[in-house]
Structure formats: structure tokens, C-alpha cells
């Protein structure tokens, strides 16, 4: 299962763009693997840096109201 987490469209004052997303791990899974990558396209001489990765386990809120 792949989950795409897009970047903010605009970089901050230091040139960094933030990416925030949520992945729901399927029941019975024993691990989640995170791969960081970017597709800069062929022929580019740009460099991609990833910094300050944070991953949090969040409990499911089964009491949340459902939409009707």
C-alpha cells in the first residue's frame, strides 16, 4: 500500500517545503516502512534533502461521529 504525501506549494523563508500526511496501517500489519523520495525529473541537477522526519502513533477514535 503506497500513500502519497504532497509538499506545501510554497517554500518557507529558508527554502523548505513541509509535507504532512496520515497513513492508516491495516489491521494485522506488523510494521510500517517509510521511504522518502522525490521525483525531480530527468536531466535535473537539483538536490533533495529530507530533514526532521517525525512519525507518531495515534489511536483510532472509534467514538467519532459518522457523517450521514
LUMBAGU-379525 format. One record per residue: residue number from 1; residue in three letters; chain; z, x, y of N, C-alpha, C, O in turn. Coordinates in nm, 2 decimals. Atoms other than C-alpha are relative to their C-alpha. Example, Ala and Ser with C-alpha at 12.3 -4.5 7.8 and 13.67 -1.06 7.14 Angstrom:
<rs>
(r 1 ALA A (0.00 0.09 -0.12) (0.78 1.23 -0.45) (0.00 0.09 0.12) (0.07 0.19 0.12))
(r 2 SER A (0.00 -0.09 -0.11) (0.71 1.37 -0.11) (0.08 -0.08 0.11) (0.09 -0.03 0.22))
</rs>
This chain:
<rs>
(r 1 UNK A (0.00 0.08 -0.12) (0.00 0.00 0.00) (0.00 0.09 0.12) (0.09 0.17 0.14))
(r 2 UNK A (0.01 -0.07 -0.12) (-0.11 0.15 0.33) (0.04 -0.09 0.12) (0.00 -0.20 0.12))
(r 3 UNK A (-0.03 0.07 -0.12) (0.03 0.05 0.67) (-0.05 0.08 0.12) (0.00 0.20 0.13))
(r 4 UNK A (0.05 -0.07 -0.12) (-0.15 0.15 0.99) (0.09 -0.03 0.12) (0.12 -0.15 0.15))
(r 5 UNK A (-0.08 0.02 -0.12) (0.08 0.20 1.29) (-0.07 0.06 0.12) (-0.08 0.19 0.12))
(r 6 UNK A (0.08 -0.05 -0.11) (-0.12 0.23 1.61) (0.09 0.07 0.11) (0.21 0.04 0.12))
(r 7 UNK A (-0.06 -0.07 -0.11) (-0.03 0.45 1.91) (0.00 -0.09 0.12) (-0.08 -0.18 0.13))
(r 8 UNK A (0.01 0.06 -0.13) (0.05 0.33 2.26) (-0.13 0.04 0.06) (-0.18 0.15 0.04))
(r 9 UNK A (0.13 -0.03 -0.07) (-0.27 0.31 2.46) (0.01 0.11 0.10) (-0.08 0.19 0.12))
(r 10 UNK A (-0.02 -0.09 -0.11) (-0.13 0.52 2.74) (0.11 0.10 -0.03) (0.21 0.07 -0.08))
(r 11 UNK A (-0.10 -0.11 0.03) (0.05 0.86 2.71) (0.10 -0.01 0.11) (0.08 -0.05 0.22))
(r 12 UNK A (-0.11 -0.01 -0.10) (0.38 0.92 2.89) (-0.03 0.12 0.09) (-0.14 0.18 0.08))
(r 13 UNK A (0.02 -0.10 -0.10) (0.42 1.17 3.17) (-0.02 0.14 -0.07) (-0.08 0.23 0.00))
(r 14 UNK A (0.01 -0.13 0.07) (0.44 1.46 2.91) (-0.12 0.00 -0.09) (-0.15 0.10 -0.15))
(r 15 UNK A (0.12 0.00 0.09) (0.12 1.35 2.73) (0.02 -0.05 -0.14) (-0.07 -0.06 -0.22))
(r 16 UNK A (-0.03 0.05 0.13) (0.29 1.20 2.43) (-0.03 -0.15 0.00) (-0.01 -0.22 0.09))
(r 17 UNK A (0.02 0.14 0.02) (0.19 0.86 2.29) (0.09 -0.05 -0.11) (0.10 0.02 -0.22))
(r 18 UNK A (-0.09 0.05 0.09) (0.45 0.66 2.10) (-0.06 -0.10 -0.10) (-0.15 -0.17 -0.07))
(r 19 UNK A (0.04 0.09 0.10) (0.39 0.48 1.77) (0.12 -0.06 -0.07) (0.21 0.01 -0.11))
(r 20 UNK A (-0.11 0.07 0.06) (0.63 0.22 1.63) (-0.05 -0.11 -0.09) (-0.14 -0.18 -0.06))
(r 21 UNK A (0.05 0.10 0.09) (0.59 0.00 1.33) (0.11 -0.03 -0.11) (0.21 0.03 -0.11))
(r 22 UNK A (-0.09 0.04 0.11) (0.76 -0.17 1.03) (-0.08 0.00 -0.13) (-0.19 -0.05 -0.14))
(r 23 UNK A (0.06 0.00 0.14) (0.69 -0.12 0.66) (0.10 -0.08 -0.08) (0.22 -0.04 -0.08))
(r 24 UNK A (-0.08 0.07 0.09) (0.83 -0.37 0.41) (-0.03 0.06 -0.14) (-0.14 0.04 -0.19))
(r 25 UNK A (0.01 -0.06 0.13) (0.89 -0.19 0.08) (0.01 -0.11 -0.10) (0.10 -0.19 -0.10))
(r 26 UNK A (0.00 0.11 0.10) (0.80 -0.41 -0.22) (0.13 0.01 -0.09) (0.18 0.12 -0.11))
(r 27 UNK A (-0.11 0.00 0.09) (1.09 -0.51 -0.45) (-0.03 0.08 -0.12) (-0.14 0.08 -0.17))
(r 28 UNK A (0.02 -0.08 0.12) (1.14 -0.27 -0.73) (-0.05 0.14 0.03) (-0.05 0.23 -0.06))
(r 29 UNK A (0.05 -0.13 -0.04) (0.99 0.03 -0.54) (0.12 0.10 0.00) (0.23 0.06 0.04))
(r 30 UNK A (-0.11 -0.10 0.00) (1.20 0.35 -0.59) (-0.01 0.10 0.11) (0.08 0.17 0.13))
(r 31 UNK A (0.01 -0.09 -0.12) (1.06 0.54 -0.29) (-0.11 -0.05 0.09) (-0.20 -0.13 0.05))
(r 32 UNK A (0.11 0.02 -0.10) (0.85 0.52 0.02) (-0.04 0.14 0.05) (0.04 0.22 0.08))
(r 33 UNK A (0.06 -0.13 -0.04) (0.62 0.81 0.10) (-0.07 -0.02 0.14) (-0.15 -0.12 0.16))
(r 34 UNK A (0.06 0.01 -0.14) (0.52 0.86 0.47) (-0.09 0.12 0.02) (-0.05 0.24 0.01))
(r 35 UNK A (0.09 -0.11 -0.03) (0.21 1.06 0.55) (-0.04 -0.02 0.15) (-0.08 -0.13 0.19))
(r 36 UNK A (0.04 0.01 -0.14) (0.14 1.14 0.92) (-0.14 0.06 0.01) (-0.16 0.18 -0.03))
(r 37 UNK A (0.13 -0.05 -0.02) (-0.22 1.18 1.01) (-0.07 -0.07 0.12) (-0.02 -0.17 0.17))
(r 38 UNK A (0.08 0.06 -0.11) (-0.47 1.11 1.29) (-0.15 0.04 -0.03) (-0.18 0.14 -0.08))
(r 39 UNK A (0.14 -0.02 0.01) (-0.85 1.08 1.28) (-0.06 0.03 0.13) (-0.09 -0.07 0.21))
(r 40 UNK A (0.05 -0.04 -0.13) (-0.98 1.27 1.57) (-0.15 0.00 0.01) (-0.21 0.01 0.11))
(r 41 UNK A (0.14 0.01 0.00) (-1.34 1.25 1.46) (-0.06 0.14 -0.02) (0.01 0.24 0.00))
(r 42 UNK A (0.07 -0.13 0.03) (-1.59 1.53 1.36) (-0.03 0.07 0.13) (-0.06 0.01 0.23))
(r 43 UNK A (0.05 -0.08 -0.12) (-1.66 1.81 1.60) (0.11 0.01 0.11) (0.08 0.08 0.21))
(r 44 UNK A (-0.10 -0.01 -0.11) (-1.34 1.77 1.80) (0.08 0.13 -0.02) (0.11 0.18 -0.13))
(r 45 UNK A (-0.08 -0.12 0.01) (-1.13 2.08 1.88) (0.14 -0.04 0.05) (0.22 0.05 0.09))
(r 46 UNK A (-0.13 0.05 -0.04) (-0.82 1.87 1.97) (0.10 0.03 -0.11) (0.07 0.04 -0.23))
(r 47 UNK A (-0.11 -0.03 0.09) (-0.48 1.93 1.80) (0.09 -0.12 0.01) (0.12 -0.18 0.11))
(r 48 UNK A (-0.09 0.11 0.00) (-0.25 1.65 1.69) (0.14 0.06 -0.04) (0.15 0.14 -0.14))
(r 49 UNK A (-0.14 -0.04 0.03) (0.13 1.71 1.70) (0.08 -0.13 -0.03) (0.07 -0.22 0.04))
(r 50 UNK A (-0.09 0.11 0.02) (0.39 1.48 1.55) (0.14 0.05 0.02) (0.17 0.16 -0.02))
(r 51 UNK A (-0.14 -0.04 -0.04) (0.75 1.50 1.68) (0.09 -0.11 -0.01) (0.06 -0.23 0.02))
(r 52 UNK A (-0.11 0.09 0.00) (1.08 1.33 1.63) (-0.03 -0.13 -0.08) (-0.01 -0.24 -0.03))
(r 53 UNK A (0.02 0.11 0.09) (1.00 1.11 1.33) (0.14 -0.06 -0.03) (0.23 0.02 -0.07))
(r 54 UNK A (-0.12 0.07 0.03) (1.27 0.85 1.28) (-0.03 -0.11 -0.10) (-0.12 -0.19 -0.08))
(r 55 UNK A (0.02 0.10 0.10) (1.30 0.63 0.97) (0.14 -0.07 -0.02) (0.23 0.00 -0.04))
(r 56 UNK A (-0.12 0.07 0.02) (1.56 0.36 0.94) (-0.01 -0.11 -0.10) (-0.11 -0.18 -0.11))
(r 57 UNK A (0.00 0.11 0.09) (1.65 0.13 0.66) (0.07 -0.12 0.06) (0.18 -0.11 0.11))
(r 58 UNK A (-0.05 0.12 -0.06) (1.70 -0.22 0.79) (0.02 -0.11 -0.10) (-0.08 -0.14 -0.18))
(r 59 UNK A (-0.02 0.11 0.10) (1.85 -0.51 0.59) (-0.09 -0.11 0.04) (-0.12 -0.14 0.15))
(r 60 UNK A (0.08 0.12 -0.02) (1.63 -0.81 0.54) (0.10 -0.11 0.05) (0.21 -0.12 0.00))
(r 61 UNK A (-0.08 0.11 -0.05) (1.76 -1.11 0.74) (-0.05 -0.13 -0.06) (-0.14 -0.19 -0.01))
(r 62 UNK A (0.04 0.12 0.07) (1.73 -1.39 0.49) (0.04 -0.13 0.07) (0.00 -0.23 0.03))
(r 63 UNK A (-0.05 0.12 -0.06) (1.91 -1.63 0.72) (-0.09 -0.03 0.13) (-0.06 -0.12 0.20))
(r 64 UNK A (0.08 0.02 -0.12) (1.64 -1.60 0.99) (-0.08 -0.14 -0.01) (-0.12 -0.18 -0.12))
(r 65 UNK A (0.06 0.13 0.01) (1.49 -1.94 1.08) (-0.15 0.02 -0.03) (-0.22 0.11 0.01))
(r 66 UNK A (0.14 -0.01 0.04) (1.14 -2.01 0.94) (-0.07 -0.09 0.10) (-0.02 -0.19 0.15))
(r 67 UNK A (0.08 0.08 -0.08) (0.86 -2.14 1.15) (-0.06 -0.12 -0.07) (-0.10 -0.10 -0.19))
(r 68 UNK A (0.06 0.12 0.07) (0.73 -2.49 1.07) (-0.13 -0.03 0.06) (-0.20 -0.13 0.02))
</rs>
